[in-house]
Amino acid sequence: MNWNKTTGNKGEDLASTYLSEHGYEIIERNWRFRHAEVDIIASKNNRLHFFEIKTRTSDKYGKPEESMSYKKMNMLRTAAEEYQYQNKQWKYLQFDVLAITIINNNPVEYFLIEDVYF
């Protein structure tokens, strides 16, 4: 497994724990539709949250949240539309980004960007 995939998997594990501790109920992890994938789908306060998790081990190439691309957001929206179509009970959706910085194998910063508009 390559370095980026290992870091990403660790970030998603940390994110699941973080979100659970902050009142979110994890519904899905790595939910796929065609070429689109949602890292975490969770619920909180009768709202369905689609999370993109960005993890970095240094700021050499910028903060993790800075790597969120327009293409990735469009893929996230496509997957969310399909998920909502398959799960019609959800009326309210929200897109969020959770950026995690890990140094020496320990999370040192969590930065939650809620209700991302694109």
N, C-alpha and C positions, 0 to 999 in steps of 0.2 A: 504494500500500500504506500502511495507516495506521501510526501510531507504535508502537502496542502490538504489532502483527504483526511489524514490523521488529525491535523489541526482542526479541520472543519467538524469532524465527528466529535472531538473533545469539546468544541464550542457548543455543539448541539446538545450534548449531555449536560454541560454546565447551564445552558439556557433552559432546558427542561426543569432542572432543579430550581433555578432562579425564579422562573415563572410560576411554578407550583407554590413556592414560598411566598409569592406575591399575589396569591388568590386566583390564579388561572388554573383551569382544568384542561390538561393536555388531552386532546381528542385524537390527533394523528401526528405522526412524525414522518417526514420524507414522503408526503403524499404526492403521487405523480398522476399527471394527465398529459398524454402524448409526450412532448419534449419538455413540458413545464413541471417543475417540482416546487412544492411548498415545504420549507424546512419544518415548521411547526404550525399546526392548526390548534387553537385553544379557545376556550370560552371563558367569559367573565361578565357578570352583570347582564345576562341575556344578549350578549353580543359575541359574534364569531370573529376571532382575530387570526389573521394570516401573518405569520412572522417569517421574516427573512433574517437569518442569523449570520452575522459577519464576525469572523474571528481573526485576530492577528497576534503574532508573537513579538512584534516590535513595531515601532512607528517609522521604520526605514522607508517604507513605501506609502506612508500616510496612515491616518486613522482607519480602523476597519469600516466605519460607516461611510467613508469617502469612496469606497469601492462599489457602492450601489449604483448600478447602471440603468439607463433607460430601458435597455433590452430586458434586463432582469425584472424590472418592475412590470413590463408588459407581459412577460411570461407568468409572473405572479398573479396578475389580474386575470389572465386566461384561465389559469388553474382555479382561481377563486370562483369565477363564473360557473365553471363546470361543477365544482364542489357544491355550490349553492343550488344549482339545477338538480343535482342528485339528492340533496338534503334540503328540501323545501321548507322545513320547519324554521330555518334561520332566515330572519328578515333583515337583521342589521349586521353589516360587515365592517371590519376595520383592518387596515394594513399597517403593520408596525415593523420596525427594524430594531433588533437587539444587537448592539455591537459589544464585543467582548475582547479585552486585551489580556493576554496571558504572558507572563514573564516567569522564566524558570519553572515552567509547568504549573504555575498558580495563577488563578484569575486575579488581576489587580484592578480592573475597571469594567463595570457594566454600564452601558449607556443606552437607555431605552428611548427610542424616537417613536412616539405614539401618533396614530392617525395620519400616516404619511399620505399626502395628496400627490397624485401624478396624472 
